[in-house]
Amino acid sequence: MITAQQARELAGPTFDERVEEQLEFAYEQIKTAAEKKNRKTILTSDFWTRGGYSGTDEYKAAVKQLEELGYTVRFFYEELQFVNMYTIVEW
C-alpha cells in the first residue's frame, strides 16, 4: 500500500513547482552575475538547454515570467563540430 503523500513524493514536483524551481536557479545565476557587474548570464542546465531546444511548456512559462520582470531572454543554438545550446538572460 502507498499513501497519497508517498505518491506525491514519487511523482515529483508539479508543473508550477518545476517552473518555480528552475526560476529560483535562474535568479541565483542572475544575482551572481550582477554582483560581478555583468549584464547577462548563460543558463546551461538541462531545463534551460533541452527545454529551450524542444520549446516545452515549462520552458515557455519560465521565460514568460523572466520577461515579465524586465529581462531579455533568448535561446542560443549553434551546430559546429559539437552543438552549443543554452539560454541567455540579459538585463
N, C-alpha and C positions, 0 to 999 in steps of 0.2 A: 504494500500500500504506500502511496505517496501523498503527502499533504499538498494543499494549494500553495503554501509558502515554498516548499521544495520544488514544485513545478515551476514557479516563477523564477527561482534561482537557476534552475536548469535551462529555462528558456532564454535567460539573459535579458538585457535591457530592452525596453520598448523603443519604437521609432523615435519618439521625442527624447527619451533618455540617451539614446545613442548619439543623436544630434547634439544634445547639450554637452555630453562628454567630449565630443570632438571639438566643440566650440571652446570649452574650457582649455583644452590643449592649445588651440589656436591663440587664445587670449594670453596664455603664458608665453608663447613664442613671440607674440607681438610686443608684450611688455619687455621681454628680454632684449629684443632688437631695438626698441625705442630707448631703453636705458643706455644702449651703446651708440645712441644718436643716429641710428639708421631710420630710413623712411619706408622700408619694406622688409618682409620676411618671406621665406620659402618654406612651405609645408610639404614634407615628404613622407608622412606616414601613409599607410595603406589606404586609409579613408580618403585622404587628400590627393592620392595618385590614382588608384583604381576607381574610386568614386567619381573623380573628375573625368577620367577617360570614358567610363561607362555612362556618365550622366545620371547617376542614381538619384532617386527622390530625396534620400537623406542628404546627399552632397548638395543638391539644389537648395534644400531647406537651409542648410548651414551657410551657404554662400549668400542667400537672401538675407539672413539675419546679420551677417557681417556688412553687407551693402547698406542695410537699413541704419547701421551705426556709422556710416560715412566712409567705410573702407572701399577701395577698389580691389576687386578680386578677379583674377584671370587664371585660366588653366594653361600651362605650357606643355607642349608636346614636340619632341624633336627626335627623328629617327635617323641615326647615323650608323656606326658600327654597332652601337648599343642604343637603346631607347632611353631618352631622358624625358621624364614627365613629373610634374609637380604643380602645386597651386601657389601662386604669388599673391600676397596680400600687401597692398600699399596704402599709405596714409599721408 
